[in-house]
Amino acid sequence: MTKVGGTIKRYYKETRGMKVSGGQWVKSGTVLTRQGNRWKPGLNIIGITHLTAACDGEVYFTRKRGHYKRAVTFIHIKPQSEPKSVSPSEAKSKT
């Protein structure tokens, strides 16, 4: 078995419970992970095993050295203003 879900088997276990990816825009209350023993809560994150977003913003990850030199991945949310979306009426007026 070489590929599972678009990723190689070696990294599949790490991404199994992940519901969002880095750089993705999320709203407050969005579920980020399930079975969250692999990821730790960072800035603007609520929960211990089921991590959820505490505010609107962009998701990013950091890695730090944990116990016994094992890498631990932290999930953070960078709060910022919502990305500017163009309304249909503005799109028609520009063309």
Buried (B, 14 or more C-beta within 10 A) or exposed (E): EEEBEEEEEEEBEEBBBBBBEEEEBBEBEBEBBEEBEBBBBBBBBBBEEBBBBBBBBBBBBEEEEEEEEEEEBBBBBEBEEEEEEEEEEEEEEEE
